[in-house]
Amino acid sequence: MDLDRIDLTDSELYRRGFPHDLFTTLRAEAPVWRHPETAGFEQTGGRGFWVLSRYSEIRDVNRTPELFLSCSGPGLGYEGMGLMLTDMDGAPHIRQRKLISSGFTPRMTRRLEDLARQWAVSIIEDALAREQVEFVQDVAYKLPMHMIADILGIPLADRDWLFKMTNDMLLCIDPEHPVPESERQALATEIFAYGHRIAAEKRANPSDDVLSLLVTVEDEAGRLNDLELDAFFMLLTVAGSETTRNAISAGLKALLAEPEQLEALRRDPGLQKSATEEILRFSSPVAYFKRIAAEDTTIAGVPIAKGERVTLWYPSANRDGAFFEDPARFDIRRTNNEHVAFGGGGPHFCLGAHLARREITIFFEELLKRTNRIELAGDVRYSVLGIGNPLLVSIGQMPVRLKAA
């Protein structure tokens, strides 16, 4: 493959999913690769970037936050404002992460897991009653969105509206989505304003949810301010919903392609823990994160100048044959599965990793308990969000038929 002809900014490269073959070449020939300037650079602010494709370098950069900064945000098409956890470094990041973590008390975590199971059962039973559903929107999307709504204390009456607004804001970048990209900013503004109103209501009338705890929790520097709470609302609503939806959808697709493994998991729920980890490795819902070099340095002997942008491609790391045996094979019995789907360690390790794991585990436990047959009912189609968005590509449509047990 001619490396100069690779263009990661070309959205059509992802129309059939993540281009694993291309990254196999990069890992072998150019594991620290400077992306050539292409027409798609307009999506990256007109600036170049480095591409890391091997597990070892991606893990090491994740765990060296003082040298590789997060302050400009995780995506190539976005410059952070220092309000979200993903846009912060050092002491401010540690402080906000600690305050937000304090809202997820053991009691609250248990309550959220109970709610996850209730929602999973309700969503699956509704799908069974319909027999054929569009799995991504009608099933996979609903569980993480209801969980986020429970964390934030969103009234049931507002949820369908919020779910649709969030989905349209995420997917309108894709020219195949019916809502045009020109409406994206207006959608984001409306969601942001709604989050601001909810936080204000929680200050005035707290209830039994995480957001109510966060509006009152404080340290020696005080409470989270309004902008920090609004940023948390946006981060959780957007990133928390899309990533878990992607993992559940890609997990079912992988299981349907391996009927023996699907039936083994149905017969032996004890395999679910390792199956969840394999779903996360195999799906890798986040395509990349961006970091900024704090000073002149080297990665695997390649000079990187201060201020340059370095991108960490997690799906590639999770298919690195140096760390995973037969990495292209989906295997629910896989052991030693130290994937980097949640960021590969370091201070930016995903704050919602535990809840995401539990949602995936609970969903497949309940799905396989309540069905005796699941099959594709049409073509799988992908949504392509473009190089500016670190999620980049996800399953957009996957019609399935389900038969109750």
N, C-alpha and C positions, 0 to 999 in steps of 0.2 A: 504494500500500500504506500502511495506517495503521501508522506506526511503533509506536504505543502498543499495538498488538495483536500485535506480534512477541514471541515467547517462546522464547528459545534454551534455556531449561531444560526444555522439553517434549520428552521422549524420542521421542515419536511423530513429531516434526518430521523425524527422521533415519531413519525406518523404510525409506525408499527411497533412502538415501544422503545425502550432504552437500547442504544446501539452497542451491545456487548462485544460484538466481533471487532468493532473499531477500537474499543478500549483494550481488548486483548493485544492488539498490535501496539498500542501506546505503551502498555506495561512492558512489553518485550523490547521495543525499539527506542522509546523516548519517554521514560517514566516521569521526567520533569521536562515538560514541553511548553515552549512559548508559542501560543496560538498566533498564526499569521493574521494580518489585517484583512478583513473581509467586508463585504457589503453589510453584513449583519452587525458590524460594530456599533451602529447607531443604537442598537438595543443595549449596549454595554456602556453608554456614555461616551462612546468614541475612543475608549481607552483599551489597551491591550491587557492580557492576563496570562498567567502561567497555569498549566494544567497538571495536577498530580493524580496519578492513576494507580499507584501501588499502595498496598496496605501499610507497609512500614513507614513510608514518608507521611501518609495521611494521618496515621496514629500519632506520629511524633509531632507534627505541626499542631494537631488538636491539643496536645499536652504541653505545648510551649507558648502559653498565652502572652507572656511578656515580650516575646519576639514576633509573634504573629497576631495582630490586633483584630478585634471584631467591631471596632467602633463605627465603621462605615456601613454596617449591616451585612446580612448574609448573601444578598443577591447582587449580580453584576449590573442590574438595571435600577439599583436603589442605593441612595446615600442616606445612612442612618442619621437620626436626630439625637441619639443618645438617651432615648426614653424607654425603649424596649430592652428586655434582657439580651436579645440577640444583637443589640447595637451598643453594648457596653463592655468595658474592661475594668480590671482592677477593683479598687475598693467600692466604687458605685455599683458595679455588677454584683459583688459579694453581698453588699447591703440589701439591694433589692431582691436578690434571689433568696436571702435568708428571711426577709419579711414575707415574701410570697409563700415560701415553704411552710412558714408558721401557720398558714391558713389550712394546710392539709394535715390536720391533727389525726391521730390514730382513729378516733371516733368518726371523724368526717370521712376518712379513707374507707372505713368499713361501711359506712352509710352509702358512699358512692358505689362501692362494689355491689351492694344489695340492689341499688337502683339500676346498675348496669345489667344485672340479670333480669330484673323486671322488664326493662326496655327490650332486651334481646328477645325474651319470650313473646312479648307483645308484637314486635316487628316481624318475627318469624311466623307467628300464627296468622298475622294479616297476610303475609306473602303466601302461605299455604292455602288460605281461603281463596286466593286469586289464582293459584296454580302456576301461572306464568307471570313473571315480573321483570322489569328492567332492574337488575340486581344492584347496580351502582347507586342510582338515585333513590330507588324505592326501599332498599334494604341497608346496604353498607354505609351509606351516608347518614342514615337516621340515628344509628346508635351513637357514634361520637358526637353528633350535634346535640342530641338530647342530653348526653353526659355533660357537655360544655354548658348547655342551658341550665342544668341542675347546679353545676358549680357556680354559675353566675346568678342563679335565682331568676331566670327569665320566666315570666308567666307563660303558661301553656297556650294562652290565646295569641301570644306574639310569636310563637315558635315557627309556624309554617312560613310566615312573612320573613322572619330573620333568616331561616334556612335558605329560602329562595334568593334573598338579597345577597347572602354570602356566596352562594353557589355561582350566581351570575357575575359577581365581582371577580371571583377566581377564574372563571372559564371564559369570560368575554374576550380575553386576549387571543383565544383560538378563533380564527376566522370561520370555523365550522359551527361555532356556538351561535344560537339565534340572537343573543343580545350583543350589540356592537361594542367594540372597545371604547368608542367615544363616550359611552355612559359609565365607564369604570370609575372615574373620579367622583361623579355624583353619587354612585352607589357607596363608595368608600366613605364619603362625607356623611351620608345618611346613617350608615352603620355606626360610625364614630359618634355621631350626635346621639344616637339611641343608647350606646354604651355610657355616654356621659350622663344621660338622664337616669339610667338604671343605677349608676353609682351614687348619684345624688339621692335617689329614693332609699338606697341601702343605708346611707348616713342618717337619714331622717327616721327610717323604720327598718332596722336590721331584722333579718330572719335567719333561718337555719341553713345557710349556704356559705361557701368559701368567700365570695365577694363581700358579704356582710362582715366577716372576720377581718378582711383586708382593709376595709375602710376605717377600722378602729385600731389595728395593730400598730405599734410604734416602737422605736428604739431611741437611743440618745440623740439622734438627729431628727426625731419627729416621725410623723406618719407619712405614708405614701401620699403625694399630692394628686390633684385632680388629673393632671396630664399623665402621670405615671399609671394611675388607675385606668384611664382611657386607653393608654397604650397596651396595658395588660389585657383589657377586654378585646382589643383588635387582634393581638397576637394569639390569644387563646381561641377566638372565634374562627380565625382564618387558618393558622398553622395546625392547631389541634384537631380540627375537623378533617382537613384534607389528607393529612398523613395517615391517620388511622383508617379512614375510608379506603385509601390506596392499598394499605396492607391487607385489609379484609378482602377487597376485590381481587387483588393479585394472588392472595392465598387460596381463594376458592378456585380461581383459574388454574393454578398449579396443581391443586388436588384433583380437579376434574381431568387433567392431563395424565394423572397417575392413579388410575382406579384402584389398584392394589393398595396403595397407601391410604386412599380415602376410606376404603373398607376396613383396613387395619386400624385406623383412627376411630372409626365408628364402633368396632368391636372392643377396642382397648383404650378407654379414655385416659389411661395412665400415660399414653404417648403424647398427650396434648401439650405438656410443658415443652418438650423438645420440638414439637410441631410448631408451636408459636415462635420459638427462636428461629426455626428454619424459614417460616413465612417472612419474618422480619429481614433475615439475611437475603433471601431470594428476591423479595420485593423492593427493599431499600427505598422507602417512599420519598426521601429527599435525595435529589440528584447530586447536588453539590452545596457547599458553603464557601464563601469568600473570606479571605483574611488579607490584612495589609502588613507588609514587612516593616517592622519598627526601626530597623537599621540594615545596613548591608550585611548579607549573610550568604550561606550556601545551603542547598538542599541536594543531598546525594552527589555532592561535588559540583553542582551547577550554581554559578553566582546569581544571586537575587539582590537587586538594588533596593535600598530604602524607599518605601512608598509604593513599591510595585504590588500588584494584586495577584494573589495566589488562590487558586480554586481547588477544593478537595472533593474528589468525585467518589462518593461513598458506594454506589452500585459497583464500580470498578474494583474498589478495595475488597468488597464482599465476594468477588469472583476471582480473587488472586490465588493462583495455584500454589504459591509459596506458603500460604496460610490455611488453605482449605483443600482437603482431598476431593478430587473430582468436583471442582467448584461449580460447574455448569449444571450439575444434577441436583434436582430438588429431592431432599431426603429427610423425612420427618424423624428418622432415627439417628440423625447426625449428632455426634458428640464433639466436645471441644469446639463449640460453635461461638467463638468470641467475635461476633460481627460488629460492624461499626454503624449499624442503622440508626443508632441514637447519638452518633457523633464521635465515637472513638475515645471517650474519656476526656479528662480535663474539666475545667470549671464550667464549660458550656454544655456538658453532658445533659441531654434532654431532661428537663424538670418533670415532664409528664410521662417518663418512660415506664414507671411502675403501673400507672393507670392504663396506659396504652396496651401494655402486655395483658393486663387483666381483662380489658375489653375484648381483645382478640381471642383470648382463651375462653372466656365466658360465651362469646358469640358462637364459636365453633362447637363447644360442648352442647349448647342448646340446639343449634342447627342439626347436628348429626343425631342427636337424641330424638328429634321430632320428624325426621325424614327417613325414607328408605331408598329414595332415588332423587338425584339432582343431575340435570343435564343442560348443556347449552342449547338455547332455542334460536340462535342466530349468530351473526358475526360479532366478534369483539372489536370495538373501535376505541382509539386512544384520543385523549384530549391533550393538545400540545400548548403549553403555556409560554413557550419562548425562553431564550437564554437569560433574559433579565430576571426570571423567577426561579429561585433555587429548587422548586419542586419540578419544574420543567415539563414533565410528561406523566400522565396517569391514565388508567383505564377509564374511559368516559362512558361507554355503554357495554353492557354484557347481559343480554336477555337470557333468562334461565327458566326452566320448568322444574317444579318441585312436587314430590308426592309424599303425603304424610305417612308416617310410620303406622 
